[in-house]
């Protein structure tokens, strides 16, 4: 019998990373401040998780200026979408192993 948790991806273990990916999967892109408000986390906490996800190449960072203000936004990469969907599928199998 296959280990029922083997399909879970360690990249998404943290509740903050799970939240980031969930937000990005349903939006084309989201800026830092919006993400911070949606997840109710501190700047430093959010930044460290975003950096970890960027390092794994599951999100893409876009820095630009809107007027004179810097704006950083994030979006899911094709790899990120693939890995996160597999992670969610594994969670669903874990929660409902008979289906």
URFEN-V586093 format. One record per residue. N is the residue number from 1. SS is DSSP state (A for helix, B for strand, O for the rest). NEAR is the number of other ideal C-beta (glycine too) atoms within 8 Angstrom. Layout:
# URFEN-V586093
N&SS&NEAR / N&SS&NEAR
This chain:
# URFEN-V586093
1&O&2 / 2&O&4 / 3&O&5 / 4&O&7 / 5&O&7 / 6&O&7 / 7&O&9 / 8&O&11 / 9&O&10 / 10&A&5 / 11&A&11 / 12&A&12 / 13&O&7 / 14&O&7 / 15&A&5 / 16&A&11 / 17&A&13 / 18&A&10 / 19&A&10 / 20&A&16 / 21&A&15 / 22&A&8 / 23&A&12 / 24&A&14 / 25&A&9 / 26&O&5 / 27&O&7 / 28&O&3 / 29&O&9 / 30&B&11 / 31&B&10 / 32&A&12 / 33&A&6 / 34&A&8 / 35&A&14 / 36&A&12 / 37&A&7 / 38&A&9 / 39&A&11 / 40&O&5 / 41&O&7 / 42&O&6 / 43&A&6 / 44&A&6 / 45&A&9 / 46&A&15 / 47&A&9 / 48&A&8 / 49&A&12 / 50&A&14 / 51&A&8 / 52&A&10 / 53&A&14 / 54&A&11 / 55&A&6 / 56&O&8 / 57&O&8 / 58&O&13 / 59&B&15 / 60&B&8 / 61&B&9 / 62&B&9 / 63&B&6 / 64&B&7 / 65&B&7 / 66&B&5 / 67&O&4 / 68&O&3 / 69&B&6 / 70&B&6 / 71&B&10 / 72&B&9 / 73&B&11 / 74&B&15 / 75&B&11 / 76&B&11 / 77&O&10 / 78&A&5 / 79&A&8 / 80&A&15 / 81&A&10 / 82&A&8 / 83&A&12 / 84&A&14 / 85&A&8 / 86&A&10 / 87&A&13 / 88&A&8 / 89&A&9 / 90&A&13 / 91&A&9 / 92&A&9 / 93&A&11 / 94&A&10 / 95&A&6 / 96&O&7 / 97&O&7 / 98&O&3 / 99&O&5
